[in-house]
């Protein structure tokens, strides 16, 4: 049986899921590439990782694809980014990386809870 792939017509990347990996949630988010640049894409929460794929119509600011293993997630929550009035979903990784995701509607709290729950279920610290 072929592995499931995450792909949509308007996304620039394709990701193959593992044999027992399932998609838990999916949403449209902007990702902060630099402090003044945000790029649009789709954020996927799977049973093993968090995957963000840049949209095809987005200027090439930052990477096309970001994959964060749930075991590498150090913390997840909502914070107000510099020079912004709304809160964003912030994922900090064990290697010191910080990833900012901003939705056009206030879903950051729900996503934060979902990611934290998936991290605990995956057995990560």
N, CA, C and O atoms as CSV, one atom per row, in Angstrom:
chain,resi,resn,atom,element,x,y,z
A,1,UNK,N,N,0.841,-1.180,0.000
A,1,UNK,CA,C,0.000,0.000,0.000
A,1,UNK,C,C,0.883,1.240,0.000
A,1,UNK,O,O,1.829,1.316,0.784
A,2,UNK,N,N,0.605,2.183,-0.836
A,2,UNK,CA,C,1.396,3.408,-0.940
A,2,UNK,C,C,1.129,4.315,0.256
A,2,UNK,O,O,0.017,4.379,0.781
A,3,UNK,N,N,2.176,5.009,0.666
A,3,UNK,CA,C,2.047,5.925,1.798
A,3,UNK,C,C,1.243,7.148,1.378
A,3,UNK,O,O,1.305,7.589,0.231
A,4,UNK,N,N,0.489,7.683,2.329
A,4,UNK,CA,C,-0.301,8.887,2.068
A,4,UNK,C,C,0.626,10.088,1.907
A,4,UNK,O,O,1.659,10.174,2.571
A,5,UNK,N,N,0.260,11.002,1.034
A,5,UNK,CA,C,1.060,12.204,0.818
A,5,UNK,C,C,0.230,13.427,1.120
A,5,UNK,O,O,-0.957,13.488,0.798
A,6,UNK,N,N,0.876,14.416,1.753
A,6,UNK,CA,C,0.243,15.708,1.959
A,6,UNK,C,C,0.555,16.540,0.729
A,6,UNK,O,O,1.721,16.819,0.448
A,7,UNK,N,N,-0.449,16.930,0.011
A,7,UNK,CA,C,-0.233,17.806,-1.131
A,7,UNK,C,C,-1.567,18.414,-1.534
A,7,UNK,O,O,-2.625,17.794,-1.426
A,8,UNK,N,N,-1.475,19.606,-1.984
A,8,UNK,CA,C,-2.619,20.300,-2.529
A,8,UNK,C,C,-2.138,21.051,-3.747
A,8,UNK,O,O,-0.950,21.347,-3.872
A,9,UNK,N,N,-3.023,21.351,-4.615
A,9,UNK,CA,C,-2.659,21.983,-5.879
A,9,UNK,C,C,-1.919,23.290,-5.685
A,9,UNK,O,O,-1.024,23.608,-6.468
A,10,UNK,N,N,-2.269,24.056,-4.661
A,10,UNK,CA,C,-1.670,25.387,-4.493
A,10,UNK,C,C,-0.453,25.393,-3.570
A,10,UNK,O,O,0.080,26.462,-3.271
A,11,UNK,N,N,-0.001,24.220,-3.112
A,11,UNK,CA,C,1.181,24.161,-2.255
A,11,UNK,C,C,2.424,23.842,-3.079
A,11,UNK,O,O,2.340,23.158,-4.099
A,12,UNK,N,N,3.566,24.335,-2.638
A,12,UNK,CA,C,4.821,24.152,-3.375
A,12,UNK,C,C,5.512,22.833,-3.040
A,12,UNK,O,O,6.398,22.414,-3.784
A,13,UNK,N,N,5.147,22.176,-1.968
A,13,UNK,CA,C,5.867,20.982,-1.518
A,13,UNK,C,C,4.918,19.800,-1.380
A,13,UNK,O,O,3.700,19.959,-1.304
A,14,UNK,N,N,5.503,18.622,-1.349
A,14,UNK,CA,C,4.755,17.402,-1.085
A,14,UNK,C,C,5.489,16.653,0.016
A,14,UNK,O,O,6.719,16.600,0.018
A,15,UNK,N,N,4.752,16.080,0.939
A,15,UNK,CA,C,5.349,15.355,2.055
A,15,UNK,C,C,4.687,13.987,2.148
A,15,UNK,O,O,3.462,13.866,2.123
A,16,UNK,N,N,5.515,12.972,2.256
A,16,UNK,CA,C,5.005,11.614,2.414
A,16,UNK,C,C,4.889,11.308,3.901
A,16,UNK,O,O,5.823,11.537,4.669
A,17,UNK,N,N,3.738,10.789,4.294
A,17,UNK,CA,C,3.520,10.429,5.689
A,17,UNK,C,C,4.050,9.031,5.952
A,17,UNK,O,O,4.113,8.195,5.051
A,18,UNK,N,N,4.432,8.790,7.200
A,18,UNK,CA,C,4.890,7.465,7.601
A,18,UNK,C,C,3.743,6.472,7.592
A,18,UNK,O,O,2.582,6.867,7.482
A,19,UNK,N,N,4.056,5.181,7.706
A,19,UNK,CA,C,3.022,4.150,7.605
A,19,UNK,C,C,1.910,4.258,8.648
A,19,UNK,O,O,0.749,3.988,8.340
A,20,UNK,N,N,2.247,4.646,9.867
A,20,UNK,CA,C,1.209,4.780,10.894
A,20,UNK,C,C,0.999,6.230,11.312
A,20,UNK,O,O,0.502,6.498,12.406
A,21,UNK,N,N,1.374,7.159,10.449
A,21,UNK,CA,C,1.221,8.591,10.728
A,21,UNK,C,C,-0.115,9.084,10.166
A,21,UNK,O,O,-0.462,8.788,9.022
A,22,UNK,N,N,-0.850,9.827,10.970
A,22,UNK,CA,C,-2.145,10.351,10.538
A,22,UNK,C,C,-2.196,11.862,10.739
A,22,UNK,O,O,-1.518,12.404,11.612
A,23,UNK,N,N,-2.997,12.529,9.931
A,23,UNK,CA,C,-3.190,13.976,10.058
A,23,UNK,C,C,-4.246,14.220,11.129
A,23,UNK,O,O,-5.370,13.729,11.028
A,24,UNK,N,N,-3.873,14.989,12.163
A,24,UNK,CA,C,-4.784,15.296,13.253
A,24,UNK,C,C,-5.515,16.614,13.036
A,24,UNK,O,O,-6.671,16.763,13.434
A,25,UNK,N,N,-4.840,17.568,12.405
A,25,UNK,CA,C,-5.442,18.883,12.172
A,25,UNK,C,C,-4.731,19.554,11.003
A,25,UNK,O,O,-3.599,19.207,10.665
A,26,UNK,N,N,-5.408,20.514,10.395
A,26,UNK,CA,C,-4.880,21.234,9.244
A,26,UNK,C,C,-5.460,22.632,9.265
A,26,UNK,O,O,-6.650,22.804,9.530
A,27,UNK,N,N,-4.637,23.641,8.989
A,27,UNK,CA,C,-5.130,25.006,8.978
A,27,UNK,C,C,-4.287,25.924,8.115
A,27,UNK,O,O,-3.138,25.622,7.794
A,28,UNK,N,N,-4.877,27.048,7.746
A,28,UNK,CA,C,-4.216,28.045,6.916
A,28,UNK,C,C,-3.560,29.067,7.837
A,28,UNK,O,O,-4.246,29.753,8.594
A,29,UNK,N,N,-2.226,29.172,7.775
A,29,UNK,CA,C,-1.475,30.067,8.650
A,29,UNK,C,C,-0.446,30.863,7.855
A,29,UNK,O,O,0.021,30.426,6.802
A,30,UNK,N,N,-0.109,32.011,8.365
A,30,UNK,CA,C,1.033,32.788,7.889
A,30,UNK,C,C,2.195,32.449,8.802
A,30,UNK,O,O,2.009,32.328,10.013
A,31,UNK,N,N,3.383,32.293,8.253
A,31,UNK,CA,C,4.584,32.008,9.040
A,31,UNK,C,C,5.526,33.192,8.955
A,31,UNK,O,O,5.716,33.775,7.888
A,32,UNK,N,N,6.110,33.541,10.080
A,32,UNK,CA,C,7.051,34.653,10.099
A,32,UNK,C,C,8.403,34.197,9.583
A,32,UNK,O,O,9.073,33.382,10.219
A,33,UNK,N,N,8.810,34.726,8.418
A,33,UNK,CA,C,10.107,34.390,7.835
A,33,UNK,C,C,11.201,35.255,8.463
A,33,UNK,O,O,12.262,34.752,8.833
A,34,UNK,N,N,10.941,36.531,8.578
A,34,UNK,CA,C,11.809,37.484,9.273
A,34,UNK,C,C,10.889,38.383,10.084
A,34,UNK,O,O,9.670,38.263,9.960
A,35,UNK,N,N,11.402,39.249,10.880
A,35,UNK,CA,C,10.538,40.024,11.765
A,35,UNK,C,C,9.541,40.877,11.002
A,35,UNK,O,O,8.503,41.235,11.559
A,36,UNK,N,N,9.815,41.218,9.745
A,36,UNK,CA,C,8.887,42.051,8.977
A,36,UNK,C,C,8.218,41.276,7.830
A,36,UNK,O,O,7.387,41.841,7.119
A,37,UNK,N,N,8.557,40.024,7.643
A,37,UNK,CA,C,8.031,39.246,6.521
A,37,UNK,C,C,7.226,38.043,7.004
A,37,UNK,O,O,7.693,37.260,7.831
A,38,UNK,N,N,6.023,37.910,6.480
A,38,UNK,CA,C,5.168,36.772,6.776
A,38,UNK,C,C,4.811,36.082,5.463
A,38,UNK,O,O,4.508,36.762,4.482
A,39,UNK,N,N,4.839,34.760,5.418
A,39,UNK,CA,C,4.492,34.020,4.211
A,39,UNK,C,C,3.333,33.079,4.502
A,39,UNK,O,O,3.251,32.497,5.584
A,40,UNK,N,N,2.443,32.935,3.535
A,40,UNK,CA,C,1.245,32.108,3.724
A,40,UNK,C,C,1.519,30.648,3.417
A,40,UNK,O,O,2.416,30.314,2.644
A,41,UNK,N,N,0.733,29.792,4.035
A,41,UNK,CA,C,0.868,28.365,3.783
A,41,UNK,C,C,-0.125,27.566,4.605
A,41,UNK,O,O,-1.026,28.124,5.231
A,42,UNK,N,N,0.048,26.265,4.595
A,42,UNK,CA,C,-0.825,25.371,5.342
A,42,UNK,C,C,-0.011,24.658,6.417
A,42,UNK,O,O,1.082,24.153,6.160
A,43,UNK,N,N,-0.564,24.631,7.613
A,43,UNK,CA,C,0.069,23.978,8.751
A,43,UNK,C,C,-0.675,22.674,9.024
A,43,UNK,O,O,-1.898,22.663,9.162
A,44,UNK,N,N,0.068,21.586,9.098
A,44,UNK,CA,C,-0.500,20.269,9.392
A,44,UNK,C,C,0.048,19.778,10.719
A,44,UNK,O,O,1.245,19.891,10.985
A,45,UNK,N,N,-0.816,19.241,11.540
A,45,UNK,CA,C,-0.408,18.542,12.755
A,45,UNK,C,C,-0.679,17.069,12.506
A,45,UNK,O,O,-1.823,16.672,12.286
A,46,UNK,N,N,0.375,16.256,12.538
A,46,UNK,CA,C,0.202,14.813,12.366
A,46,UNK,C,C,0.514,14.133,13.697
A,46,UNK,O,O,0.883,14.793,14.668
A,47,UNK,N,N,0.365,12.847,13.733
A,47,UNK,CA,C,0.644,12.095,14.960
A,47,UNK,C,C,2.133,12.034,15.274
A,47,UNK,O,O,2.508,11.579,16.355
A,48,UNK,N,N,3.004,12.489,14.346
A,48,UNK,CA,C,4.450,12.452,14.573
A,48,UNK,C,C,5.150,13.797,14.449
A,48,UNK,O,O,6.221,13.988,15.025
A,49,UNK,N,N,4.563,14.736,13.705
A,49,UNK,CA,C,5.260,15.997,13.450
A,49,UNK,C,C,4.307,17.127,13.101
A,49,UNK,O,O,3.117,16.926,12.858
A,50,UNK,N,N,4.874,18.309,13.086
A,50,UNK,CA,C,4.194,19.531,12.676
A,50,UNK,C,C,4.821,19.915,11.334
A,50,UNK,O,O,6.043,20.020,11.228
A,51,UNK,N,N,3.993,20.125,10.314
A,51,UNK,CA,C,4.487,20.387,8.960
A,51,UNK,C,C,3.847,21.671,8.449
A,51,UNK,O,O,2.625,21.814,8.480
A,52,UNK,N,N,4.669,22.604,7.979
A,52,UNK,CA,C,4.166,23.822,7.341
A,52,UNK,C,C,4.689,23.852,5.910
A,52,UNK,O,O,5.884,23.675,5.674
A,53,UNK,N,N,3.772,24.081,4.942
A,53,UNK,CA,C,4.139,24.161,3.533
A,53,UNK,C,C,3.719,25.514,2.977
A,53,UNK,O,O,2.562,25.918,3.094
A,54,UNK,N,N,4.673,26.202,2.371
A,54,UNK,CA,C,4.411,27.517,1.785
A,54,UNK,C,C,3.497,27.380,0.570
A,54,UNK,O,O,3.614,26.426,-0.199
A,55,UNK,N,N,2.593,28.334,0.406
A,55,UNK,CA,C,1.682,28.337,-0.732
A,55,UNK,C,C,2.401,28.675,-2.032
A,55,UNK,O,O,3.439,29.337,-2.020
A,56,UNK,N,N,1.846,28.217,-3.152
A,56,UNK,CA,C,2.464,28.420,-4.467
A,56,UNK,C,C,2.448,29.875,-4.908
A,56,UNK,O,O,3.325,30.293,-5.664
A,57,UNK,N,N,1.489,30.643,-4.463
A,57,UNK,CA,C,1.368,32.042,-4.884
A,57,UNK,C,C,2.097,33.004,-3.956
A,57,UNK,O,O,1.977,34.221,-4.101
A,58,UNK,N,N,2.843,32.472,-3.015
A,58,UNK,CA,C,3.558,33.280,-2.035
A,58,UNK,C,C,4.954,33.624,-2.546
A,58,UNK,O,O,5.623,32.768,-3.124
A,59,UNK,N,N,5.404,34.862,-2.342
A,59,UNK,CA,C,6.792,35.192,-2.710
A,59,UNK,C,C,7.770,34.280,-1.971
A,59,UNK,O,O,7.478,33.857,-0.853
A,60,UNK,N,N,8.912,33.969,-2.559
A,60,UNK,CA,C,9.858,33.025,-1.940
A,60,UNK,C,C,10.616,33.628,-0.756
A,60,UNK,O,O,11.805,33.929,-0.855
A,61,UNK,N,N,9.922,33.796,0.343
A,61,UNK,CA,C,10.527,34.316,1.571
A,61,UNK,C,C,10.660,33.155,2.551
A,61,UNK,O,O,9.658,32.664,3.073
A,62,UNK,N,N,11.863,32.725,2.797
A,62,UNK,CA,C,12.074,31.621,3.715
A,62,UNK,C,C,11.870,30.278,3.042
A,62,UNK,O,O,11.681,30.206,1.827
A,63,UNK,N,N,11.909,29.219,3.829
A,63,UNK,CA,C,11.836,27.862,3.269
A,63,UNK,C,C,10.451,27.510,2.728
A,63,UNK,O,O,9.447,28.078,3.157
A,64,UNK,N,N,10.405,26.581,1.797
A,64,UNK,CA,C,9.133,26.085,1.265
A,64,UNK,C,C,8.454,25.136,2.236
A,64,UNK,O,O,7.227,25.039,2.278
A,65,UNK,N,N,9.274,24.434,3.021
A,65,UNK,CA,C,8.765,23.366,3.867
A,65,UNK,C,C,9.476,23.393,5.218
A,65,UNK,O,O,10.696,23.540,5.292
A,66,UNK,N,N,8.695,23.250,6.275
A,66,UNK,CA,C,9.265,23.131,7.618
A,66,UNK,C,C,8.630,21.903,8.264
A,66,UNK,O,O,7.407,21.769,8.308
A,67,UNK,N,N,9.474,21.018,8.759
A,67,UNK,CA,C,9.007,19.828,9.463
A,67,UNK,C,C,9.609,19.835,10.860
A,67,UNK,O,O,10.826,19.934,11.018
A,68,UNK,N,N,8.760,19.732,11.865
A,68,UNK,CA,C,9.210,19.703,13.254
A,68,UNK,C,C,8.678,18.421,13.888
A,68,UNK,O,O,7.468,18.241,14.026
A,69,UNK,N,N,9.580,17.545,14.266
A,69,UNK,CA,C,9.166,16.306,14.941
A,69,UNK,C,C,8.559,16.669,16.290
A,69,UNK,O,O,9.046,17.573,16.969
A,70,UNK,N,N,7.505,15.971,16.676
A,70,UNK,CA,C,6.857,16.284,17.954
A,70,UNK,C,C,7.817,16.092,19.126
A,70,UNK,O,O,7.683,16.759,20.152
A,71,UNK,N,N,8.778,15.189,18.981
A,71,UNK,CA,C,9.779,14.985,20.025
A,71,UNK,C,C,10.719,16.165,20.200
A,71,UNK,O,O,11.368,16.301,21.238
A,72,UNK,N,N,10.793,17.028,19.176
A,72,UNK,CA,C,11.661,18.208,19.242
A,72,UNK,C,C,10.952,19.447,19.763
A,72,UNK,O,O,11.589,20.482,19.954
A,73,UNK,N,N,9.645,19.364,19.997
A,73,UNK,CA,C,8.892,20.521,20.491
A,73,UNK,C,C,9.174,20.705,21.972
A,73,UNK,O,O,8.875,19.833,22.787
A,74,UNK,N,N,9.755,21.852,22.309
A,74,UNK,CA,C,10.071,22.178,23.702
A,74,UNK,C,C,8.875,22.834,24.376
A,74,UNK,O,O,8.537,22.504,25.512
A,75,UNK,N,N,8.230,23.769,23.670
A,75,UNK,CA,C,7.042,24.425,24.207
A,75,UNK,C,C,6.192,24.950,23.061
A,75,UNK,O,O,6.657,25.122,21.935
A,76,UNK,N,N,4.936,25.198,23.389
A,76,UNK,CA,C,3.986,25.685,22.399
A,76,UNK,C,C,2.985,26.569,23.124
A,76,UNK,O,O,2.494,26.211,24.194
A,77,UNK,N,N,2.684,27.714,22.547
A,77,UNK,CA,C,1.732,28.605,23.199
A,77,UNK,C,C,1.375,29.782,22.310
A,77,UNK,O,O,1.683,29.809,21.118
A,78,UNK,N,N,0.711,30.759,22.928
A,78,UNK,CA,C,0.308,31.969,22.210
A,78,UNK,C,C,1.082,33.152,22.754
A,78,UNK,O,O,1.212,33.329,23.965
A,79,UNK,N,N,1.596,33.961,21.834
A,79,UNK,CA,C,2.309,35.184,22.222
A,79,UNK,C,C,2.044,36.270,21.201
A,79,UNK,O,O,1.661,35.997,20.063
A,80,UNK,N,N,2.249,37.482,21.614
A,80,UNK,CA,C,2.128,38.612,20.714
A,80,UNK,C,C,3.493,38.875,20.094
A,80,UNK,O,O,4.440,39.196,20.812
A,81,UNK,N,N,3.615,38.744,18.753
A,81,UNK,CA,C,4.911,39.002,18.120
A,81,UNK,C,C,5.249,40.486,18.145
A,81,UNK,O,O,4.349,41.316,18.276
A,82,UNK,N,N,6.521,40.836,18.021
A,82,UNK,CA,C,6.899,42.245,17.972
A,82,UNK,C,C,6.203,42.947,16.806
A,82,UNK,O,O,6.066,42.376,15.724
A,83,UNK,N,N,5.774,44.161,17.028
A,83,UNK,CA,C,5.126,45.003,16.014
A,83,UNK,C,C,3.841,44.395,15.456
A,83,UNK,O,O,3.534,44.570,14.277
A,84,UNK,N,N,3.093,43.688,16.291
A,84,UNK,CA,C,1.841,43.092,15.841
A,84,UNK,C,C,0.824,43.207,16.964
A,84,UNK,O,O,1.180,43.102,18.137
A,85,UNK,N,N,-0.427,43.420,16.619
A,85,UNK,CA,C,-1.465,43.599,17.623
A,85,UNK,C,C,-2.148,42.301,18.020
A,85,UNK,O,O,-2.769,42.236,19.081
A,86,UNK,N,N,-2.047,41.267,17.195
A,86,UNK,CA,C,-2.708,39.998,17.482
A,86,UNK,C,C,-1.724,38.961,17.986
A,86,UNK,O,O,-0.519,39.049,17.750
A,87,UNK,N,N,-2.256,37.998,18.672
A,87,UNK,CA,C,-1.415,36.903,19.161
A,87,UNK,C,C,-1.143,35.904,18.044
A,87,UNK,O,O,-1.906,35.803,17.082
A,88,UNK,N,N,-0.052,35.173,18.186
A,88,UNK,CA,C,0.334,34.157,17.209
A,88,UNK,C,C,0.650,32.856,17.940
A,88,UNK,O,O,0.931,32.850,19.138
A,89,UNK,N,N,0.598,31.775,17.203
A,89,UNK,CA,C,1.002,30.470,17.716
A,89,UNK,C,C,2.525,30.417,17.645
A,89,UNK,O,O,3.114,30.657,16.591
A,90,UNK,N,N,3.156,30.102,18.772
A,90,UNK,CA,C,4.614,30.051,18.829
A,90,UNK,C,C,5.034,28.643,19.233
A,90,UNK,O,O,4.592,28.113,20.252
A,91,UNK,N,N,5.900,28.049,18.409
A,91,UNK,CA,C,6.425,26.704,18.687
A,91,UNK,C,C,7.927,26.847,18.871
A,91,UNK,O,O,8.631,27.287,17.962
A,92,UNK,N,N,8.418,26.471,20.055
A,92,UNK,CA,C,9.857,26.506,20.333
A,92,UNK,C,C,10.376,25.076,20.315
A,92,UNK,O,O,9.753,24.164,20.859
A,93,UNK,N,N,11.536,24.899,19.674
A,93,UNK,CA,C,12.098,23.556,19.536
A,93,UNK,C,C,13.309,23.379,20.452
A,93,UNK,O,O,13.875,24.348,20.957
A,94,UNK,N,N,13.688,22.127,20.650
A,94,UNK,CA,C,14.793,21.791,21.550
A,94,UNK,C,C,16.123,22.375,21.072
A,94,UNK,O,O,17.014,22.622,21.885
A,95,UNK,N,N,16.266,22.596,19.773
A,95,UNK,CA,C,17.516,23.159,19.244
A,95,UNK,C,C,17.575,24.681,19.338
A,95,UNK,O,O,18.495,25.300,18.803
A,96,UNK,N,N,16.609,25.282,20.007
A,96,UNK,CA,C,16.598,26.735,20.194
A,96,UNK,C,C,15.831,27.506,19.139
A,96,UNK,O,O,15.805,28.736,19.185
A,97,UNK,N,N,15.208,26.831,18.193
A,97,UNK,CA,C,14.440,27.504,17.151
A,97,UNK,C,C,13.086,27.982,17.650
A,97,UNK,O,O,12.477,27.352,18.515
A,98,UNK,N,N,12.622,29.091,17.106
A,98,UNK,CA,C,11.302,29.621,17.427
A,98,UNK,C,C,10.551,29.843,16.128
A,98,UNK,O,O,11.043,30.525,15.229
A,99,UNK,N,N,9.360,29.268,16.028
A,99,UNK,CA,C,8.541,29.362,14.823
A,99,UNK,C,C,7.235,30.075,15.173
A,99,UNK,O,O,6.513,29.658,16.078
A,100,UNK,N,N,6.940,31.164,14.438
A,100,UNK,CA,C,5.738,31.969,14.651
A,100,UNK,C,C,4.738,31.678,13.543
A,100,UNK,O,O,5.088,31.735,12.364
A,101,UNK,N,N,3.488,31.364,13.907
A,101,UNK,CA,C,2.417,31.120,12.953
A,101,UNK,C,C,1.230,31.997,13.334
A,101,UNK,O,O,0.828,32.043,14.497
A,102,UNK,N,N,0.674,32.692,12.346
A,102,UNK,CA,C,-0.411,33.628,12.583
A,102,UNK,C,C,-1.605,33.255,11.710
A,102,UNK,O,O,-1.461,33.087,10.499
A,103,UNK,N,N,-2.778,33.127,12.316
A,103,UNK,CA,C,-3.997,32.813,11.562
A,103,UNK,C,C,-4.827,34.085,11.417
A,103,UNK,O,O,-4.730,34.999,12.236
A,104,UNK,N,N,-5.632,34.130,10.381
A,104,UNK,CA,C,-6.489,35.297,10.167
A,104,UNK,C,C,-7.672,35.326,11.126
A,104,UNK,O,O,-8.337,36.353,11.258
A,105,UNK,N,N,-7.936,34.231,11.781
A,105,UNK,CA,C,-8.979,34.144,12.784
A,105,UNK,C,C,-8.356,33.563,14.044
A,105,UNK,O,O,-7.346,32.865,13.952
A,106,UNK,N,N,-8.919,33.824,15.210
A,106,UNK,CA,C,-8.263,33.432,16.475
A,106,UNK,C,C,-8.382,31.941,16.798
A,106,UNK,O,O,-9.269,31.537,17.550
A,107,UNK,N,N,-7.495,31.129,16.234
A,107,UNK,CA,C,-7.484,29.687,16.500
A,107,UNK,C,C,-6.189,29.250,17.183
A,107,UNK,O,O,-5.979,28.057,17.403
A,108,UNK,N,N,-5.324,30.201,17.519
A,108,UNK,CA,C,-4.014,29.851,18.066
A,108,UNK,C,C,-4.122,29.051,19.360
A,108,UNK,O,O,-3.336,28.130,19.587
A,109,UNK,N,N,-5.083,29.392,20.204
A,109,UNK,CA,C,-5.253,28.675,21.464
A,109,UNK,C,C,-5.623,27.223,21.261
A,109,UNK,O,O,-5.081,26.345,21.933
A,110,UNK,N,N,-6.536,26.959,20.348
A,110,UNK,CA,C,-6.950,25.596,20.038
A,110,UNK,C,C,-5.786,24.796,19.469
A,110,UNK,O,O,-5.582,23.640,19.840
A,111,UNK,N,N,-5.023,25.410,18.566
A,111,UNK,CA,C,-3.870,24.730,17.984
A,111,UNK,C,C,-2.809,24.458,19.041
A,111,UNK,O,O,-2.199,23.389,19.044
A,112,UNK,N,N,-2.587,25.393,19.919
A,112,UNK,CA,C,-1.600,25.211,20.985
A,112,UNK,C,C,-1.964,23.996,21.837
A,112,UNK,O,O,-1.105,23.177,22.166
A,113,UNK,N,N,-3.240,23.890,22.189
A,113,UNK,CA,C,-3.698,22.749,22.985
A,113,UNK,C,C,-3.555,21.443,22.206
A,113,UNK,O,O,-3.136,20.429,22.766
A,114,UNK,N,N,-3.900,21.462,20.920
A,114,UNK,CA,C,-3.801,20.255,20.089
A,114,UNK,C,C,-2.358,19.785,19.949
A,114,UNK,O,O,-2.084,18.587,20.025
A,115,UNK,N,N,-1.433,20.723,19.745
A,115,UNK,CA,C,-0.020,20.359,19.612
A,115,UNK,C,C,0.514,19.810,20.928
A,115,UNK,O,O,1.221,18.803,20.943
A,116,UNK,N,N,0.174,20.475,22.041
A,116,UNK,CA,C,0.622,19.994,23.348
A,116,UNK,C,C,0.101,18.589,23.623
A,116,UNK,O,O,0.831,17.748,24.147
A,117,UNK,N,N,-1.154,18.331,23.276
A,117,UNK,CA,C,-1.734,17.008,23.473
A,117,UNK,C,C,-1.033,15.962,22.596
A,117,UNK,O,O,-0.741,14.858,23.056
A,118,UNK,N,N,-0.764,16.312,21.332
A,118,UNK,CA,C,-0.079,15.384,20.421
A,118,UNK,C,C,1.340,15.086,20.894
A,118,UNK,O,O,1.813,13.958,20.760
A,119,UNK,N,N,2.022,16.092,21.446
A,119,UNK,CA,C,3.375,15.890,21.978
A,119,UNK,C,C,3.333,14.905,23.142
A,119,UNK,O,O,4.169,14.005,23.228
A,120,UNK,N,N,2.363,15.073,24.034
A,120,UNK,CA,C,2.246,14.163,25.176
A,120,UNK,C,C,1.919,12.746,24.706
A,120,UNK,O,O,2.485,11.784,25.225
A,121,UNK,N,N,1.018,12.602,23.737
A,121,UNK,CA,C,0.638,11.284,23.240
A,121,UNK,C,C,1.784,10.595,22.495
A,121,UNK,O,O,1.876,9.367,22.472
A,122,UNK,N,N,2.657,11.406,21.886
A,122,UNK,CA,C,3.796,10.843,21.163
A,122,UNK,C,C,4.905,10.413,22.127
A,122,UNK,O,O,5.862,9.752,21.723
A,123,UNK,N,N,4.772,10.790,23.401
A,123,UNK,CA,C,5.748,10.390,24.397
A,123,UNK,C,C,6.972,11.291,24.436
A,123,UNK,O,O,8.021,10.888,24.939
A,124,UNK,N,N,6.854,12.476,23.923
A,124,UNK,CA,C,7.974,13.428,23.943
A,124,UNK,C,C,8.076,14.073,25.310
A,124,UNK,O,O,7.104,14.093,26.066
A,125,UNK,N,N,9.270,14.612,25.639
A,125,UNK,CA,C,9.433,15.229,26.951
A,125,UNK,C,C,8.606,16.479,27.123
A,125,UNK,O,O,8.645,17.104,28.183
